[in-house]
Structure formats: structure tokens, C-alpha cells
Amino acid sequence: MRLSAAPDAAARAASAVPPPTPAAPKLRIGVVLGGTRLRAWEASMLQRLRESDYAALAAVLLPRQRNDGPDTPGLPESTGRAGRLLRRPLHAAALALEAKIACDCDAFAWDDTSAALRGVETIDADARNGRLELDAADLRRVEALDLDVWVHLGGPYPGAAVQASARYGTWRLTHGGWPAHDAAAAGFWPVCLDATIIESALVAEDAGRSRALMTSVSGTNRYSVKLNRSALYWKTSSLLPRALAALHRRGPAAISEHRQDEGARTEEALRVPTAGQLAAHVGRNVMRRARDFLHRHFALDRWILLVHPGEEPCTAAREFTKIVPPKDRFWADPHVVPKGDRYYVFIEELPFATGKGHISVLVLDARGVPQGDATTVLECDYHLSYPCVFAHDGEYFMIPESSENRTIDLYRCTAFPFEWQFVKTLLKDIDAVDTTVVEHDGRWWLFAGVRENEGASFCEELFVFHAKSPLDAEWTPHAANPVISDVR
């Protein structure tokens, strides 16, 4: 009886366990392009979708009259006669200044499309009244593809019948209200108007109304249209994959609960640049270059430390004491550990000769006076900075910034404060800066500035991860990552 009962009990236990939930089928995506070539940011974004577990590229819609655009997006040009004599030389001067600026990871470099669009069904459409339309046979062909979303990246916008062939309509990126394929306007106006921020959005066409599914606010690189445009597009190319991943994971609620009206373009951005605007833009550019030249050759940027010992916060700068590093280096990112009658200040120390930072410690007495020189405590083959030092279970740990190595690493102190030993890599294949950990309600939370694409900024999106212990090998990403996509 005992032998026969065991299988029955096992069977009952097995039947009580619900079967695993089958993975949802991938979303089927159609892409609308203006031509057969892709920019680097477009190719990278589409390749990311192809390699994902939530989306599959099912179709490419192209106008019969292709338009791949110029090699480099220029600046908005005017066709009016008034002021033309001034605008043309100013426009040429602005382009000449931009041409002298190097962009190491240009979002608008042409990319090989073979990988991103290999094997994807291509459909040609006619442009009628500024919209892409299909004949009855091709429309049935598209409807048979059972698309979830059309993504508009360039060329004429799909007509109503084409839009209706996708379950969730047509999505597009905008920057300052300008469509992403109009890069000349999208990247130029924030610089021309000397704006500090650029508002971008992933927009859905819904019953003739534009609605923002995801938004982002970027800082303007007011030094260069080219650099500003490239960083902006690299960053916002992540909006589409994020929205599709959320839609796949959570269903329609993921794209309906956060919808808001699309931001409108500014009144100035609706016009072509005037001679006065172009003159101001060129003048600012020349002045910035002159200041940069003088600063680079006749000034020395050096971060220093300001110290005010004591328990009470202080806001009066004159009450702080300067601790100035040697002239051949700078100090930054101080993390302070009070211990006994001493303050141990862990810092990034960067010698100008090497350009590579390492972690050092300064020992201060109770009055904030250094007790000797800074001592190197951690150095690697790659740049280190921002030493986040914290205590856990009676020991001290450190997470230095190691974005150059694309890791977030944990070190344990074996002899405080000078000896540190590598413990493990907490996260790898991640471009993260200024990692900070905190324990809250028995769980550990890791905050970091992350860039998902090499040409984007580190300083505009906050990602959060969590684990039961800082020693865990598995850190779970927050479901809402990035929890902030706003430079402000």
C-alpha cells in the first residue's frame, strides 16, 4: 500500500501545480521607410527589435519613388525671397562650422541594411496626396500579415486604410514636435533658439489624433547641431523598443494608461530660420569656439574638495575649507566614511598625464584637516571613479564606477581603509555611471545613470535594480526602467 500510494501522492502534487504560462507571441511590426538605406540609429533600433523576445519585423512599406536623403542632415532652408541674400551666406557659414566638428558615434551615418531588414517582406506603395496608399490586392496582402503596429521612420505617412491594418495603429518618433525623419529641423531649432531642453515623444495616431505613448526630455548640446542631433536620436531610439516590450508584457493597458497629448512645436520652430536667427546662431557658435580655444590653452580645469566637518548641514560657501590636489591631477566624487575621530574620504583621483582615474582615500581629522597625502586604494586597467562606499553586516564594501569596462563591480574592504578585494560583478554589459546603493525595508536598491546606446548621454535616464542582498549575483531590473527619462 505504501508503494502504491507514493505515485498517487506525486500525481496529486503535480496536478496542484499550475502549468507554466505560455509566452505571448511576438508582436508583429511593419516599418514605413522613405528609402532603401538606413541611418545608424534606425538600423540599431530595428536590429534590437529583431533580437528581442517581444517583437518580429514582418513587413517594410516603401514608396515607389525612393528618397534616401543627403549624406548628412543639413539645416532648415528657406525659400522666401525676403532676406535671401543674407540667409544664404549665413546658412553656408553655419554648415561650414558644423562640418569642422567630429562626431565619433554619428547617429546619421549610413548603415548596412542587410542585417536589420534581411528576410523582411517588402511592399511598394503609391504616394497619393502625401499619403502612402495600396491597391486592393496589396492591402489584402498587408492585412494577412496580421500586424500589431506600423512604425513610421520616413517618407510619406501611411493612409487611413494602411493604418487600420495594424492592431495598434501607426507609431512615430518626434523631437520638439518635429517628426524624426525631419532631422534638419528636429536637431537645429533647440540650438538655434538657445533652448536648454528638447522634449521628445513616441507618438501614436489614434482616430486622427496624435497621442504620446512615451516621453523623454533631453539636454541640448548648444555647441553643435550635429552633436546635439546625434545624442538626441541615439537616446530616443530606445523609446520604441521600450514601448513594444511593455505592450508585449502587459497588453494594451501598457500603452493606454500613460497616454497624453503630443506636445506642439514652438511658434518659432514652425517657421524657417530668419536671417537674424541664423546670424545669432552663427555668432554664438563662433563665440563658444573662441572661449573653448582660450580655455583649452590658457586655463586649467581642476576639481577640488570643500570640507565642512560637523553634524549640521552648512550652506555658506565661505565656511568650507578647500582641499586642493596637486597641480597634475584633480579630485572628484567624494564619499565620506566617519570612523572614530577620523573622516575617511574616498575619491576619484585622475592624473592629467594618464587621463585614467583610480580610487584614493584622504584621511581627515575631526576638524577636517588632511592627515597626509591621498593614498591609492584601488586601480584597474580601465578608468574608475565615483567610489560608492557602504557598510553591510559589519564590513565595508565599495562599488566604483567602471563604465569603461561595461560592468558594475563589488569590492570588499579587507583592511580598512587601504586594502580592497574584488568580490563579484553585479551587472555586466551595461553602460552605467554613478552607481549608488541603499537598503530600504529589507531590500537593496541600486540606482545608476545608464545609456543604452553609445552615442547617447549618461546623464538623462535613471535605471533602478533590486536584490535581497548587495552580495546577490542576480539584480532584478525595475519594471518601469528607466524610472526617469528627463534631464531636469
KEVEXNU-637092 format. One record per residue (C-alpha): residue number from 1; residue in three letters; x, y, z. Coordinates in steps of 0.25 Angstrom, whole numbers, always signed. Layout:
// residues N
{NUM; ALA; {X; Y; Z}}
...
***
This chain:
// residues 488
{1; MET; {+0; +0; +0}}
{2; ARG; {+11; +10; +3}}
{3; LEU; {+18; +7; -10}}
{4; SER; {+5; +9; -18}}
{5; ALA; {+2; +22; -10}}
{6; ALA; {+14; +29; -14}}
{7; PRO; {+11; +31; -29}}
{8; ASP; {-3; +35; -25}}
{9; ALA; {+2; +46; -16}}
{10; ALA; {+12; +51; -26}}
{11; ALA; {+2; +51; -37}}
{12; ARG; {-7; +59; -28}}
{13; ALA; {+4; +69; -24}}
{14; ALA; {+7; +70; -39}}
{15; SER; {-7; +73; -43}}
{16; ALA; {-8; +84; -32}}
{17; VAL; {+4; +92; -39}}
{18; PRO; {-2; +101; -50}}
{19; PRO; {+5; +98; -63}}
{20; PRO; {+15; +109; -68}}
{21; THR; {+9; +121; -75}}
{22; PRO; {+12; +120; -89}}
{23; ALA; {+20; +132; -95}}
{24; ALA; {+12; +142; -102}}
{25; PRO; {+14; +142; -117}}
{26; LYS; {+24; +153; -122}}
{27; LEU; {+17; +166; -127}}
{28; ARG; {+17; +167; -142}}
{29; ILE; {+23; +180; -147}}
{30; GLY; {+23; +187; -160}}
{31; VAL; {+33; +198; -163}}
{32; VAL; {+30; +210; -173}}
{33; LEU; {+43; +216; -179}}
{34; GLY; {+45; +227; -189}}
{35; GLY; {+57; +219; -196}}
{36; THR; {+65; +207; -196}}
{37; ARG; {+76; +212; -187}}
{38; LEU; {+76; +213; -172}}
{39; ARG; {+83; +222; -163}}
{40; ALA; {+91; +216; -151}}
{41; TRP; {+81; +220; -141}}
{42; GLU; {+70; +213; -149}}
{43; ALA; {+78; +201; -152}}
{44; SER; {+82; +199; -138}}
{45; MET; {+67; +201; -133}}
{46; LEU; {+62; +191; -143}}
{47; GLN; {+73; +181; -140}}
{48; ARG; {+69; +182; -125}}
{49; LEU; {+55; +178; -129}}
{50; ARG; {+60; +166; -137}}
{51; GLU; {+68; +161; -126}}
{52; SER; {+57; +163; -116}}
{53; ASP; {+47; +153; -110}}
{54; TYR; {+35; +162; -111}}
{55; ALA; {+35; +167; -126}}
{56; ALA; {+37; +162; -140}}
{57; LEU; {+39; +170; -153}}
{58; ALA; {+28; +166; -162}}
{59; ALA; {+28; +176; -174}}
{60; VAL; {+34; +188; -179}}
{61; LEU; {+26; +198; -187}}
{62; LEU; {+33; +207; -197}}
{63; PRO; {+29; +218; -207}}
{64; ARG; {+31; +214; -221}}
{65; GLN; {+39; +227; -222}}
{66; ARG; {+50; +225; -213}}
{67; ASN; {+57; +237; -205}}
{68; ASP; {+69; +233; -197}}
{69; GLY; {+73; +248; -194}}
{70; PRO; {+86; +255; -193}}
{71; ASP; {+98; +248; -187}}
{72; THR; {+97; +258; -175}}
{73; PRO; {+85; +265; -170}}
{74; GLY; {+87; +279; -172}}
{75; LEU; {+79; +291; -166}}
{76; PRO; {+65; +296; -170}}
{77; GLU; {+66; +304; -182}}
{78; SER; {+56; +316; -186}}
{79; THR; {+50; +318; -200}}
{80; GLY; {+45; +332; -198}}
{81; ARG; {+51; +344; -205}}
{82; ALA; {+52; +353; -193}}
{83; GLY; {+65; +353; -186}}
{84; ARG; {+70; +343; -196}}
{85; LEU; {+83; +350; -199}}
{86; LEU; {+87; +349; -184}}
{87; ARG; {+81; +336; -181}}
{88; ARG; {+89; +328; -192}}
{89; PRO; {+103; +332; -187}}
{90; LEU; {+99; +331; -172}}
{91; HIS; {+93; +317; -175}}
{92; ALA; {+106; +313; -182}}
{93; ALA; {+115; +318; -171}}
{94; ALA; {+106; +310; -161}}
{95; LEU; {+108; +298; -169}}
{96; ALA; {+123; +300; -170}}
{97; LEU; {+125; +302; -155}}
{98; GLU; {+117; +289; -153}}
{99; ALA; {+126; +281; -163}}
{100; LYS; {+138; +284; -155}}
{101; ILE; {+132; +277; -143}}
{102; ALA; {+136; +262; -141}}
{103; CYS; {+125; +253; -137}}
{104; ASP; {+131; +239; -132}}
{105; CYS; {+117; +232; -132}}
{106; ASP; {+109; +239; -142}}
{107; ALA; {+94; +234; -142}}
{108; PHE; {+93; +239; -156}}
{109; ALA; {+104; +231; -162}}
{110; TRP; {+98; +222; -173}}
{111; ASP; {+98; +207; -169}}
{112; ASP; {+97; +194; -176}}
{113; THR; {+82; +190; -176}}
{114; SER; {+85; +175; -179}}
{115; ALA; {+85; +171; -165}}
{116; ALA; {+73; +179; -160}}
{117; LEU; {+64; +176; -171}}
{118; ARG; {+68; +163; -176}}
{119; GLY; {+57; +154; -180}}
{120; VAL; {+46; +164; -177}}
{121; GLU; {+35; +165; -187}}
{122; THR; {+35; +178; -195}}
{123; ILE; {+23; +185; -201}}
{124; ASP; {+23; +196; -210}}
{125; ALA; {+12; +207; -209}}
{126; ASP; {+8; +219; -217}}
{127; ALA; {+9; +233; -211}}
{128; ARG; {-5; +240; -213}}
{129; ASN; {-8; +253; -207}}
{130; GLY; {+4; +252; -198}}
{131; ARG; {+0; +238; -192}}
{132; LEU; {+4; +224; -196}}
{133; GLU; {-7; +216; -202}}
{134; LEU; {-9; +202; -206}}
{135; ASP; {-17; +195; -217}}
{136; ALA; {-28; +185; -212}}
{137; ALA; {-18; +173; -215}}
{138; ASP; {-7; +179; -207}}
{139; LEU; {-16; +183; -196}}
{140; ARG; {-21; +169; -194}}
{141; ARG; {-7; +164; -194}}
{142; VAL; {-4; +174; -183}}
{143; GLU; {-16; +170; -175}}
{144; ALA; {-12; +156; -176}}
{145; LEU; {+1; +159; -169}}
{146; ASP; {-7; +162; -156}}
{147; LEU; {+2; +174; -152}}
{148; ASP; {+1; +180; -138}}
{149; VAL; {+8; +193; -141}}
{150; TRP; {+13; +201; -152}}
{151; VAL; {+25; +209; -149}}
{152; HIS; {+27; +221; -158}}
{153; LEU; {+42; +225; -160}}
{154; GLY; {+42; +233; -173}}
{155; GLY; {+35; +236; -186}}
{156; PRO; {+20; +239; -187}}
{157; TYR; {+11; +235; -176}}
{158; PRO; {+2; +223; -178}}
{159; GLY; {-12; +226; -182}}
{160; ALA; {-24; +222; -173}}
{161; ALA; {-27; +208; -179}}
{162; VAL; {-12; +205; -177}}
{163; GLN; {-12; +210; -163}}
{164; ALA; {-25; +202; -160}}
{165; SER; {-17; +189; -164}}
{166; ALA; {-9; +189; -151}}
{167; ARG; {-16; +186; -138}}
{168; TYR; {-10; +198; -130}}
{169; GLY; {-9; +208; -142}}
{170; THR; {+4; +215; -146}}
{171; TRP; {+15; +220; -137}}
{172; ARG; {+25; +230; -139}}
{173; LEU; {+36; +238; -132}}
{174; THR; {+36; +253; -131}}
{175; HIS; {+47; +263; -125}}
{176; GLY; {+42; +276; -121}}
{177; GLY; {+29; +273; -129}}
{178; TRP; {+37; +270; -142}}
{179; PRO; {+36; +256; -148}}
{180; ALA; {+49; +248; -146}}
{181; HIS; {+51; +247; -161}}
{182; ASP; {+52; +263; -162}}
{183; ALA; {+65; +263; -155}}
{184; ALA; {+69; +276; -160}}
{185; ALA; {+58; +283; -153}}
{186; ALA; {+58; +274; -140}}
{187; GLY; {+73; +276; -137}}
{188; PHE; {+74; +290; -141}}
{189; TRP; {+63; +298; -134}}
{190; PRO; {+67; +295; -120}}
{191; VAL; {+82; +300; -123}}
{192; CYS; {+77; +312; -131}}
{193; LEU; {+67; +317; -121}}
{194; ASP; {+77; +314; -110}}
{195; ALA; {+68; +305; -103}}
{196; THR; {+73; +297; -91}}
{197; ILE; {+64; +285; -93}}
{198; ILE; {+57; +277; -104}}
{199; GLU; {+44; +269; -102}}
{200; SER; {+43; +256; -110}}
{201; ALA; {+32; +246; -111}}
{202; LEU; {+27; +233; -117}}
{203; VAL; {+14; +237; -123}}
{204; ALA; {+2; +228; -127}}
{205; GLU; {-8; +232; -137}}
{206; ASP; {-22; +229; -131}}
{207; ALA; {-34; +233; -139}}
{208; GLY; {-28; +244; -145}}
{209; ARG; {-22; +249; -132}}
{210; SER; {-7; +249; -128}}
{211; ARG; {-5; +243; -114}}
{212; ALA; {+9; +242; -107}}
{213; LEU; {+11; +228; -102}}
{214; MET; {+25; +231; -96}}
{215; THR; {+32; +244; -94}}
{216; SER; {+46; +248; -91}}
{217; VAL; {+53; +261; -88}}
{218; SER; {+68; +263; -93}}
{219; GLY; {+78; +274; -90}}
{220; THR; {+82; +282; -102}}
{221; ASN; {+97; +282; -107}}
{222; ARG; {+97; +297; -111}}
{223; TYR; {+111; +296; -116}}
{224; SER; {+107; +288; -129}}
{225; VAL; {+95; +284; -137}}
{226; LYS; {+102; +271; -141}}
{227; LEU; {+106; +267; -127}}
{228; ASN; {+92; +271; -121}}
{229; ARG; {+85; +263; -132}}
{230; SER; {+93; +251; -131}}
{231; ALA; {+92; +249; -116}}
{232; LEU; {+77; +252; -116}}
{233; TYR; {+74; +242; -127}}
{234; TRP; {+82; +231; -120}}
{235; LYS; {+75; +233; -107}}
{236; THR; {+61; +234; -113}}
{237; SER; {+63; +221; -122}}
{238; SER; {+61; +213; -109}}
{239; LEU; {+46; +219; -107}}
{240; LEU; {+40; +209; -118}}
{241; PRO; {+47; +196; -112}}
{242; ARG; {+42; +200; -98}}
{243; ALA; {+28; +203; -102}}
{244; LEU; {+27; +190; -110}}
{245; ALA; {+33; +182; -99}}
{246; ALA; {+23; +188; -89}}
{247; LEU; {+12; +185; -99}}
{248; HIS; {+16; +170; -101}}
{249; ARG; {+18; +168; -86}}
{250; ARG; {+5; +175; -80}}
{251; GLY; {-4; +177; -92}}
{252; PRO; {-12; +189; -97}}
{253; ALA; {-12; +195; -83}}
{254; ALA; {+3; +198; -84}}
{255; ILE; {+1; +208; -95}}
{256; SER; {-13; +214; -91}}
{257; GLU; {-11; +218; -77}}
{258; HIS; {+1; +227; -79}}
{259; ARG; {-4; +234; -92}}
{260; GLN; {-4; +249; -93}}
{261; ASP; {-6; +259; -103}}
{262; GLU; {+6; +261; -112}}
{263; GLY; {+14; +274; -109}}
{264; ALA; {+13; +284; -120}}
{265; ARG; {+24; +291; -128}}
{266; THR; {+28; +305; -123}}
{267; GLU; {+23; +316; -131}}
{268; GLU; {+38; +319; -135}}
{269; ALA; {+40; +305; -140}}
{270; LEU; {+28; +306; -150}}
{271; ARG; {+36; +316; -158}}
{272; VAL; {+49; +315; -166}}
{273; PRO; {+60; +322; -159}}
{274; THR; {+61; +337; -161}}
{275; ALA; {+74; +344; -165}}
{276; GLY; {+74; +349; -150}}
{277; GLN; {+73; +335; -145}}
{278; LEU; {+84; +330; -153}}
{279; ALA; {+93; +341; -150}}
{280; ALA; {+91; +339; -135}}
{281; HIS; {+93; +324; -137}}
{282; VAL; {+106; +326; -144}}
{283; GLY; {+110; +337; -135}}
{284; ARG; {+108; +328; -123}}
{285; ASN; {+115; +317; -129}}
{286; VAL; {+128; +325; -132}}
{287; MET; {+128; +331; -118}}
{288; ARG; {+127; +317; -112}}
{289; ARG; {+138; +312; -121}}
{290; ALA; {+147; +324; -117}}
{291; ARG; {+144; +322; -102}}
{292; ASP; {+147; +308; -103}}
{293; PHE; {+160; +311; -110}}
{294; LEU; {+165; +321; -99}}
{295; HIS; {+160; +312; -88}}
{296; ARG; {+167; +299; -94}}
{297; HIS; {+181; +307; -96}}
{298; PHE; {+181; +317; -84}}
{299; ALA; {+173; +311; -73}}
{300; LEU; {+173; +298; -65}}
{301; ASP; {+160; +291; -60}}
{302; ARG; {+163; +285; -47}}
{303; TRP; {+152; +279; -37}}
{304; ILE; {+155; +281; -23}}
{305; LEU; {+149; +277; -9}}
{306; LEU; {+141; +286; +0}}
{307; VAL; {+140; +281; +14}}
{308; HIS; {+131; +286; +26}}
{309; PRO; {+132; +276; +38}}
{310; GLY; {+121; +274; +47}}
{311; GLU; {+107; +268; +48}}
{312; GLU; {+99; +281; +44}}
{313; PRO; {+98; +284; +29}}
{314; CYS; {+104; +296; +24}}
{315; THR; {+100; +305; +12}}
{316; ALA; {+110; +317; +14}}
{317; ALA; {+122; +314; +4}}
{318; ARG; {+131; +323; +12}}
{319; GLU; {+130; +313; +24}}
{320; PHE; {+136; +302; +15}}
{321; THR; {+151; +299; +15}}
{322; LYS; {+158; +296; +2}}
{323; ILE; {+166; +283; +0}}
{324; VAL; {+173; +285; -13}}
{325; PRO; {+180; +274; -20}}
{326; PRO; {+194; +275; -27}}
{327; LYS; {+194; +282; -40}}
{328; ASP; {+196; +270; -48}}
{329; ARG; {+182; +264; -45}}
{330; PHE; {+168; +266; -40}}
{331; TRP; {+159; +260; -29}}
{332; ALA; {+145; +257; -30}}
{333; ASP; {+133; +249; -25}}
{334; PRO; {+136; +249; -10}}
{335; HIS; {+129; +238; -2}}
{336; VAL; {+131; +240; +13}}
{337; VAL; {+132; +229; +24}}
{338; PRO; {+133; +235; +38}}
{339; LYS; {+140; +225; +47}}
{340; GLY; {+145; +228; +61}}
{341; ASP; {+151; +242; +61}}
{342; ARG; {+154; +242; +47}}
{343; TYR; {+147; +244; +33}}
{344; TYR; {+151; +235; +22}}
{345; VAL; {+149; +242; +9}}
{346; PHE; {+149; +232; -3}}
{347; ILE; {+151; +240; -16}}
{348; GLU; {+153; +239; -31}}
{349; GLU; {+167; +243; -34}}
{350; LEU; {+171; +246; -48}}
{351; PRO; {+185; +250; -52}}
{352; PHE; {+185; +258; -65}}
{353; ALA; {+197; +251; -71}}
{354; THR; {+189; +237; -72}}
{355; GLY; {+175; +242; -73}}
{356; LYS; {+171; +230; -65}}
{357; GLY; {+164; +231; -51}}
{358; HIS; {+167; +222; -39}}
{359; ILE; {+161; +222; -25}}
{360; SER; {+169; +228; -14}}
{361; VAL; {+166; +232; +1}}
{362; LEU; {+169; +244; +9}}
{363; VAL; {+169; +243; +24}}
{364; LEU; {+164; +256; +31}}
{365; ASP; {+164; +259; +46}}
{366; ALA; {+152; +263; +54}}
{367; ARG; {+154; +278; +49}}
{368; GLY; {+154; +273; +34}}
{369; VAL; {+170; +275; +33}}
{370; PRO; {+176; +265; +24}}
{371; GLN; {+186; +255; +31}}
{372; GLY; {+196; +253; +20}}
{373; ASP; {+194; +251; +5}}
{374; ALA; {+183; +244; -3}}
{375; THR; {+187; +229; -4}}
{376; THR; {+183; +220; -16}}
{377; VAL; {+174; +208; -11}}
{378; LEU; {+168; +203; -24}}
{379; GLU; {+173; +203; -38}}
{380; CYS; {+170; +195; -51}}
{381; ASP; {+174; +195; -65}}
{382; TYR; {+162; +204; -68}}
{383; HIS; {+156; +217; -62}}
{384; LEU; {+150; +217; -49}}
{385; SER; {+142; +228; -42}}
{386; TYR; {+130; +230; -32}}
{387; PRO; {+134; +221; -21}}
{388; CYS; {+121; +217; -14}}
{389; VAL; {+125; +212; +0}}
{390; PHE; {+115; +206; +9}}
{391; ALA; {+114; +196; +21}}
{392; HIS; {+107; +183; +21}}
{393; ASP; {+108; +172; +32}}
{394; GLY; {+119; +179; +39}}
{395; GLU; {+128; +180; +27}}
{396; TYR; {+131; +191; +17}}
{397; PHE; {+128; +190; +2}}
{398; MET; {+131; +199; -10}}
{399; ILE; {+124; +200; -24}}
{400; PRO; {+133; +209; -32}}
{401; GLU; {+128; +214; -46}}
{402; SER; {+134; +205; -57}}
{403; SER; {+126; +209; -69}}
{404; GLU; {+139; +208; -78}}
{405; ASN; {+138; +193; -74}}
{406; ARG; {+123; +192; -76}}
{407; THR; {+121; +186; -62}}
{408; ILE; {+116; +189; -48}}
{409; ASP; {+126; +182; -39}}
{410; LEU; {+126; +180; -24}}
{411; TYR; {+139; +181; -15}}
{412; ARG; {+140; +177; +0}}
{413; CYS; {+150; +184; +9}}
{414; THR; {+160; +174; +15}}
{415; ALA; {+168; +184; +23}}
{416; PHE; {+161; +198; +25}}
{417; PRO; {+163; +207; +18}}
{418; PHE; {+174; +203; +9}}
{419; GLU; {+172; +189; +4}}
{420; TRP; {+160; +185; -5}}
{421; GLN; {+158; +171; -11}}
{422; PHE; {+149; +169; -23}}
{423; VAL; {+136; +161; -19}}
{424; LYS; {+128; +159; -32}}
{425; THR; {+121; +166; -44}}
{426; LEU; {+107; +170; -40}}
{427; LEU; {+103; +175; -54}}
{428; LYS; {+111; +173; -68}}
{429; ASP; {+109; +178; -82}}
{430; ILE; {+104; +191; -76}}
{431; ASP; {+108; +206; -79}}
{432; ALA; {+105; +211; -65}}
{433; VAL; {+111; +223; -56}}
{434; ASP; {+110; +228; -42}}
{435; THR; {+104; +215; -36}}
{436; THR; {+98; +217; -23}}
{437; VAL; {+92; +206; -14}}
{438; VAL; {+83; +208; -2}}
{439; GLU; {+75; +198; +7}}
{440; HIS; {+60; +200; +9}}
{441; ASP; {+50; +191; +16}}
{442; GLY; {+60; +179; +16}}
{443; ARG; {+63; +180; +1}}
{444; TRP; {+75; +186; -6}}
{445; TRP; {+73; +196; -17}}
{446; LEU; {+83; +200; -28}}
{447; PHE; {+82; +214; -35}}
{448; ALA; {+90; +217; -47}}
{449; GLY; {+91; +226; -59}}
{450; VAL; {+90; +217; -71}}
{451; ARG; {+92; +220; -86}}
{452; GLU; {+86; +209; -95}}
{453; ASN; {+93; +214; -108}}
{454; GLU; {+108; +218; -109}}
{455; GLY; {+105; +232; -115}}
{456; ALA; {+95; +236; -104}}
{457; SER; {+97; +243; -91}}
{458; PHE; {+99; +237; -78}}
{459; CYS; {+92; +248; -70}}
{460; GLU; {+78; +247; -74}}
{461; GLU; {+72; +234; -71}}
{462; LEU; {+71; +227; -57}}
{463; PHE; {+71; +212; -56}}
{464; VAL; {+68; +204; -43}}
{465; PHE; {+71; +190; -40}}
{466; HIS; {+68; +182; -27}}
{467; ALA; {+72; +170; -19}}
{468; LYS; {+71; +163; -6}}
{469; SER; {+86; +166; -2}}
{470; PRO; {+97; +174; -8}}
{471; LEU; {+104; +161; -10}}
{472; ASP; {+94; +155; -19}}
{473; ALA; {+98; +151; -33}}
{474; GLU; {+85; +154; -39}}
{475; TRP; {+79; +168; -38}}
{476; THR; {+65; +170; -44}}
{477; PRO; {+63; +182; -53}}
{478; HIS; {+51; +191; -48}}
{479; ALA; {+39; +188; -57}}
{480; ALA; {+38; +203; -61}}
{481; ASN; {+52; +205; -65}}
{482; PRO; {+57; +216; -68}}
{483; VAL; {+49; +221; -56}}
{484; ILE; {+53; +235; -60}}
{485; SER; {+56; +239; -75}}
{486; ASP; {+57; +254; -72}}
{487; VAL; {+70; +262; -71}}
{488; ARG; {+63; +272; -62}}
***
